[in-house]
Amino acid sequence: MIFLIAADKYDVYRPFMTDDSLPIDTTTDELSNIPNICIINTKWLLQEMVRNGEKDVYMVNDTHWSYKASEVVAKKLVQNIDLLGIF
């Protein structure tokens, strides 16, 4: 089983916000510790993109991933499928 956690825009950009009064949601981090399941937490993948200066990780006017984010997540999914030897 592969469990993919689709990180939302707030979770990905929260570490880069200057307002410290905004809450930090750790739900996706806690889900990443389920034993015996292949888990892909996209929050870390997408935060790395933002940290590296990548623009438009999400659509500018809503909370959907851009094609850039979708491509990174798809490559990670393929990598995990290959590691599991499914195909």
MODELLER restraints for C-alpha pairs under 7 A, 6 or more apart:
rsr = mdl.restraints
at = mdl.atoms
rsr.add(forms.Gaussian(group=physical.xy_distance, feature=features.Distance(at['CA:1:A'], at['CA:37:A']), mean=6.07, stdev=0.5))
rsr.add(forms.Gaussian(group=physical.xy_distance, feature=features.Distance(at['CA:1:A'], at['CA:38:A']), mean=6.27, stdev=0.5))
rsr.add(forms.Gaussian(group=physical.xy_distance, feature=features.Distance(at['CA:2:A'], at['CA:37:A']), mean=6.51, stdev=0.5))
rsr.add(forms.Gaussian(group=physical.xy_distance, feature=features.Distance(at['CA:2:A'], at['CA:38:A']), mean=4.78, stdev=0.5))
rsr.add(forms.Gaussian(group=physical.xy_distance, feature=features.Distance(at['CA:2:A'], at['CA:39:A']), mean=5.83, stdev=0.5))
rsr.add(forms.Gaussian(group=physical.xy_distance, feature=features.Distance(at['CA:3:A'], at['CA:38:A']), mean=6.07, stdev=0.5))
rsr.add(forms.Gaussian(group=physical.xy_distance, feature=features.Distance(at['CA:3:A'], at['CA:39:A']), mean=4.70, stdev=0.5))
rsr.add(forms.Gaussian(group=physical.xy_distance, feature=features.Distance(at['CA:3:A'], at['CA:40:A']), mean=6.22, stdev=0.5))
rsr.add(forms.Gaussian(group=physical.xy_distance, feature=features.Distance(at['CA:4:A'], at['CA:39:A']), mean=5.82, stdev=0.5))
rsr.add(forms.Gaussian(group=physical.xy_distance, feature=features.Distance(at['CA:4:A'], at['CA:40:A']), mean=4.73, stdev=0.5))
rsr.add(forms.Gaussian(group=physical.xy_distance, feature=features.Distance(at['CA:4:A'], at['CA:41:A']), mean=6.15, stdev=0.5))
rsr.add(forms.Gaussian(group=physical.xy_distance, feature=features.Distance(at['CA:5:A'], at['CA:28:A']), mean=6.98, stdev=0.5))
rsr.add(forms.Gaussian(group=physical.xy_distance, feature=features.Distance(at['CA:5:A'], at['CA:40:A']), mean=6.10, stdev=0.5))
rsr.add(forms.Gaussian(group=physical.xy_distance, feature=features.Distance(at['CA:5:A'], at['CA:41:A']), mean=4.91, stdev=0.5))
rsr.add(forms.Gaussian(group=physical.xy_distance, feature=features.Distance(at['CA:5:A'], at['CA:42:A']), mean=5.92, stdev=0.5))
rsr.add(forms.Gaussian(group=physical.xy_distance, feature=features.Distance(at['CA:6:A'], at['CA:42:A']), mean=5.71, stdev=0.5))
rsr.add(forms.Gaussian(group=physical.xy_distance, feature=features.Distance(at['CA:7:A'], at['CA:42:A']), mean=5.57, stdev=0.5))
rsr.add(forms.Gaussian(group=physical.xy_distance, feature=features.Distance(at['CA:7:A'], at['CA:43:A']), mean=4.86, stdev=0.5))
rsr.add(forms.Gaussian(group=physical.xy_distance, feature=features.Distance(at['CA:8:A'], at['CA:63:A']), mean=6.80, stdev=0.5))
rsr.add(forms.Gaussian(group=physical.xy_distance, feature=features.Distance(at['CA:9:A'], at['CA:58:A']), mean=6.94, stdev=0.5))
rsr.add(forms.Gaussian(group=physical.xy_distance, feature=features.Distance(at['CA:9:A'], at['CA:63:A']), mean=5.69, stdev=0.5))
rsr.add(forms.Gaussian(group=physical.xy_distance, feature=features.Distance(at['CA:11:A'], at['CA:25:A']), mean=6.72, stdev=0.5))
rsr.add(forms.Gaussian(group=physical.xy_distance, feature=features.Distance(at['CA:11:A'], at['CA:43:A']), mean=6.96, stdev=0.5))
rsr.add(forms.Gaussian(group=physical.xy_distance, feature=features.Distance(at['CA:12:A'], at['CA:43:A']), mean=5.62, stdev=0.5))
rsr.add(forms.Gaussian(group=physical.xy_distance, feature=features.Distance(at['CA:12:A'], at['CA:46:A']), mean=6.47, stdev=0.5))
rsr.add(forms.Gaussian(group=physical.xy_distance, feature=features.Distance(at['CA:12:A'], at['CA:47:A']), mean=5.33, stdev=0.5))
rsr.add(forms.Gaussian(group=physical.xy_distance, feature=features.Distance(at['CA:32:A'], at['CA:39:A']), mean=6.15, stdev=0.5))
rsr.add(forms.Gaussian(group=physical.xy_distance, feature=features.Distance(at['CA:32:A'], at['CA:41:A']), mean=6.56, stdev=0.5))
rsr.add(forms.Gaussian(group=physical.xy_distance, feature=features.Distance(at['CA:42:A'], at['CA:73:A']), mean=6.74, stdev=0.5))
rsr.add(forms.Gaussian(group=physical.xy_distance, feature=features.Distance(at['CA:46:A'], at['CA:69:A']), mean=6.65, stdev=0.5))
rsr.add(forms.Gaussian(group=physical.xy_distance, feature=features.Distance(at['CA:56:A'], at['CA:66:A']), mean=6.51, stdev=0.5))
rsr.add(forms.Gaussian(group=physical.xy_distance, feature=features.Distance(at['CA:57:A'], at['CA:65:A']), mean=6.20, stdev=0.5))
rsr.add(forms.Gaussian(group=physical.xy_distance, feature=features.Distance(at['CA:57:A'], at['CA:66:A']), mean=5.45, stdev=0.5))
rsr.add(forms.Gaussian(group=physical.xy_distance, feature=features.Distance(at['CA:57:A'], at['CA:68:A']), mean=6.17, stdev=0.5))
rsr.add(forms.Gaussian(group=physical.xy_distance, feature=features.Distance(at['CA:57:A'], at['CA:69:A']), mean=5.40, stdev=0.5))
rsr.add(forms.Gaussian(group=physical.xy_distance, feature=features.Distance(at['CA:58:A'], at['CA:64:A']), mean=5.67, stdev=0.5))
rsr.add(forms.Gaussian(group=physical.xy_distance, feature=features.Distance(at['CA:58:A'], at['CA:65:A']), mean=4.29, stdev=0.5))
rsr.add(forms.Gaussian(group=physical.xy_distance, feature=features.Distance(at['CA:58:A'], at['CA:66:A']), mean=4.72, stdev=0.5))
rsr.add(forms.Gaussian(group=physical.xy_distance, feature=features.Distance(at['CA:59:A'], at['CA:65:A']), mean=5.92, stdev=0.5))
rsr.add(forms.Gaussian(group=physical.xy_distance, feature=features.Distance(at['CA:59:A'], at['CA:66:A']), mean=5.19, stdev=0.5))
